[in-house]
Structures are given as C-alpha cells and as structure tokens.
Amino acid sequence: MDLTAHHYGITVSDLDRAVEFYRDSLGLDVLAEFNVGGDAFATGVDVEGASAVFAHLDAGDARIELVSYEPEGEQRLDTSLNEPGATHVGLEVDDLDAFYEDLPDDAETLSEPQTTESGTKICFVRDPEDNLVELLEV
C-alpha cells in the first residue's frame, strides 16, 4: 500500500479570517469549501455532536485543510518550535526574499529569511491564529 499526502489540517476558530490569510497573504487558491456533520463525522473525530466547516487550499502536491468545529474546543497554542508536539506547515517558494518582501506589513514573522547550514533558506510566519507556517526555498 502506497501512502501519499492528501492534506495538512489546521483547526481554526475564524475560518473566514484564516482563508483570507492563506489565500491573500500566502497566495494559495481555494479549491473547495464545504460543511460536514452527522453521527458518522462526530464518531470519526471523537467529538460528541460535532459538525465543521472546511476550506481546502491548493498547496501543490497536497492541500491545506482549514477547519472550524462546532462545538469549538479550547485553544492550544504551540508557542515554540522546540516543544514536543509543536506543529507547523511547510510551503516551498521559488524566491523567499521576494515572497518575504511581498508579505503584508501586519504579517508576523519569527525572523527575516535565514540560510541554514544545509543551504535551505527559511522564514516562519504566524497565521492569524498563531499557527506557524514555514516558508522555505531549497
């Protein structure tokens, strides 16, 4: 059995604001928006009475799945990348310096683009809900 990446899921509290950031600030195209509910969904996600609104965005070989649940759970933030359980999404760009310069002024980054010992250029940006997105040029 061959596994391939289908999507990278990010749970958000404000789907419209998150879609706006990933679409307008990062340039990802919205592929689909849809609702899911019912007993099978609630059982599958192990959240009693759950329903959710989804947006899938084109990230090349996989999708970014933004999802907002009802009922909403408690917010948990990964404050630092070196903490066990911390998560991030990595998106490759052709020219990181140019991409960085085109980010909106209010986009929060951890630093300006940096070239690592491996030769990869990286920059981390936070989405509107403090989720980390790694932008990289290889």
NORPEJO-V853786 format. One record per residue. N is the residue number from 0. RES is the residue in one small letter. PSI is psi in degrees with one decimal (* if undefined). NEAR is the number of other ideal C-beta (glycine too) atoms within 12 Angstrom. D_CENTER is the distance of its C-alpha to the mean C-alpha in Angstrom with 1 decimal. Layout:
n->(N | N)
res->(RES | RES)
psi->(PSI | PSI)
near->(NEAR | NEAR)
d_center->(D_CENTER | D_CENTER)
This chain:
n->(0 | 1 | 2 | 3 | 4 | 5 | 6 | 7 | 8 | 9 | 10 | 11 | 12 | 13 | 14 | 15 | 16 | 17 | 18 | 19 | 20 | 21 | 22 | 23 | 24 | 25 | 26 | 27 | 28 | 29 | 30 | 31 | 32 | 33 | 34 | 35 | 36 | 37 | 38 | 39 | 40 | 41 | 42 | 43 | 44 | 45 | 46 | 47 | 48 | 49 | 50 | 51 | 52 | 53 | 54 | 55 | 56 | 57 | 58 | 59 | 60 | 61 | 62 | 63 | 64 | 65 | 66 | 67 | 68 | 69 | 70 | 71 | 72 | 73 | 74 | 75 | 76 | 77 | 78 | 79 | 80 | 81 | 82 | 83 | 84 | 85 | 86 | 87 | 88 | 89 | 90 | 91 | 92 | 93 | 94 | 95 | 96 | 97 | 98 | 99 | 100 | 101 | 102 | 103 | 104 | 105 | 106 | 107 | 108 | 109 | 110 | 111 | 112 | 113 | 114 | 115 | 116 | 117 | 118 | 119 | 120 | 121 | 122 | 123 | 124 | 125 | 126 | 127 | 128 | 129 | 130 | 131 | 132 | 133 | 134 | 135 | 136 | 137)
res->(m | d | l | t | a | h | h | y | g | i | t | v | s | d | l | d | r | a | v | e | f | y | r | d | s | l | g | l | d | v | l | a | e | f | n | v | g | g | d | a | f | a | t | g | v | d | v | e | g | a | s | a | v | f | a | h | l | d | a | g | d | a | r | i | e | l | v | s | y | e | p | e | g | e | q | r | l | d | t | s | l | n | e | p | g | a | t | h | v | g | l | e | v | d | d | l | d | a | f | y | e | d | l | p | d | d | a | e | t | l | s | e | p | q | t | t | e | s | g | t | k | i | c | f | v | r | d | p | e | d | n | l | v | e | l | l | e | v)
psi->(125.4 | 128.0 | 139.8 | 149.8 | 132.5 | -48.8 | 163.0 | 116.1 | 138.2 | 118.3 | 131.3 | 160.4 | -25.5 | 93.4 | -42.2 | -44.9 | -40.2 | -44.6 | -43.5 | -43.9 | -52.1 | -32.5 | -52.5 | -39.2 | -37.4 | -10.6 | 19.7 | 139.8 | 139.0 | 123.0 | -37.3 | 150.0 | 133.4 | 163.6 | 146.7 | 137.5 | -161.6 | 169.7 | -41.4 | -40.3 | -48.7 | -41.3 | -43.4 | -36.9 | -1.9 | 43.3 | 111.8 | 127.8 | 18.1 | 143.5 | 164.4 | 154.4 | 131.5 | 152.0 | 129.8 | 131.3 | 146.2 | 116.8 | 41.8 | -113.1 | -5.5 | 174.2 | 151.6 | 122.9 | 113.3 | 133.5 | 136.7 | 120.6 | 151.4 | 119.9 | 151.0 | 135.8 | -178.5 | 142.1 | 133.5 | 122.6 | 134.2 | 106.1 | -21.5 | 140.3 | -21.1 | 6.1 | 131.1 | 134.0 | -8.3 | 144.4 | 158.0 | 162.4 | 136.1 | 127.7 | 125.8 | 138.2 | 158.0 | -39.5 | 95.5 | -39.7 | -45.3 | -42.0 | -44.5 | -44.3 | -28.9 | -6.3 | 146.8 | 150.4 | -29.5 | 3.2 | 125.2 | 122.0 | 156.9 | -28.9 | 173.8 | 165.9 | 136.5 | 140.0 | 120.2 | 172.9 | -27.6 | -8.1 | -3.7 | 135.7 | 130.6 | 155.8 | 131.8 | 136.0 | 147.4 | 136.0 | 177.9 | -14.2 | 20.3 | 11.1 | 141.9 | 135.6 | 121.2 | 124.8 | 129.5 | 151.0 | 120.4 | *)
near->(3 | 4 | 6 | 9 | 16 | 14 | 23 | 27 | 26 | 36 | 31 | 31 | 27 | 20 | 33 | 19 | 20 | 37 | 33 | 22 | 33 | 37 | 25 | 22 | 29 | 36 | 24 | 32 | 18 | 26 | 23 | 19 | 21 | 19 | 18 | 24 | 21 | 14 | 14 | 12 | 23 | 19 | 13 | 14 | 24 | 12 | 21 | 14 | 17 | 26 | 24 | 31 | 28 | 31 | 35 | 29 | 37 | 21 | 31 | 20 | 14 | 22 | 28 | 39 | 34 | 43 | 36 | 30 | 30 | 22 | 16 | 20 | 18 | 9 | 15 | 15 | 18 | 21 | 16 | 15 | 20 | 10 | 13 | 8 | 12 | 18 | 22 | 28 | 34 | 26 | 34 | 23 | 30 | 15 | 17 | 30 | 19 | 16 | 28 | 28 | 17 | 18 | 28 | 19 | 10 | 13 | 24 | 21 | 26 | 22 | 19 | 18 | 26 | 22 | 17 | 16 | 8 | 11 | 11 | 19 | 27 | 33 | 36 | 32 | 36 | 30 | 41 | 27 | 28 | 25 | 34 | 29 | 41 | 33 | 42 | 28 | 25 | 18)
d_center->(27.2 | 24.5 | 20.9 | 18.3 | 14.5 | 13.7 | 10.0 | 7.1 | 6.8 | 5.2 | 8.5 | 9.3 | 12.9 | 13.0 | 11.5 | 13.5 | 12.4 | 8.6 | 9.7 | 12.0 | 9.8 | 7.6 | 11.0 | 13.4 | 12.2 | 10.3 | 12.5 | 10.7 | 13.2 | 12.9 | 14.6 | 15.3 | 15.3 | 17.3 | 18.6 | 19.5 | 22.1 | 25.3 | 26.8 | 25.3 | 21.7 | 22.6 | 24.4 | 21.6 | 19.0 | 21.9 | 21.6 | 24.9 | 24.9 | 21.2 | 19.9 | 16.5 | 15.2 | 12.5 | 11.0 | 10.4 | 9.5 | 11.3 | 10.0 | 13.5 | 14.6 | 11.8 | 9.5 | 5.9 | 7.3 | 6.9 | 10.1 | 12.6 | 15.6 | 19.2 | 20.5 | 17.8 | 17.9 | 18.2 | 15.4 | 14.8 | 13.3 | 13.0 | 15.2 | 15.9 | 14.7 | 18.2 | 18.2 | 18.4 | 15.6 | 13.1 | 9.6 | 7.2 | 5.5 | 8.4 | 9.3 | 13.1 | 15.1 | 18.9 | 19.9 | 17.7 | 20.5 | 20.7 | 16.9 | 17.0 | 20.1 | 18.6 | 15.8 | 17.0 | 19.3 | 17.4 | 14.2 | 14.3 | 14.4 | 15.8 | 18.4 | 19.5 | 18.9 | 20.8 | 22.5 | 22.6 | 25.7 | 24.3 | 24.2 | 20.4 | 19.3 | 16.1 | 14.5 | 11.7 | 10.4 | 9.2 | 7.5 | 10.3 | 9.9 | 10.0 | 6.8 | 7.3 | 6.2 | 9.4 | 11.3 | 14.3 | 17.6 | 19.7)
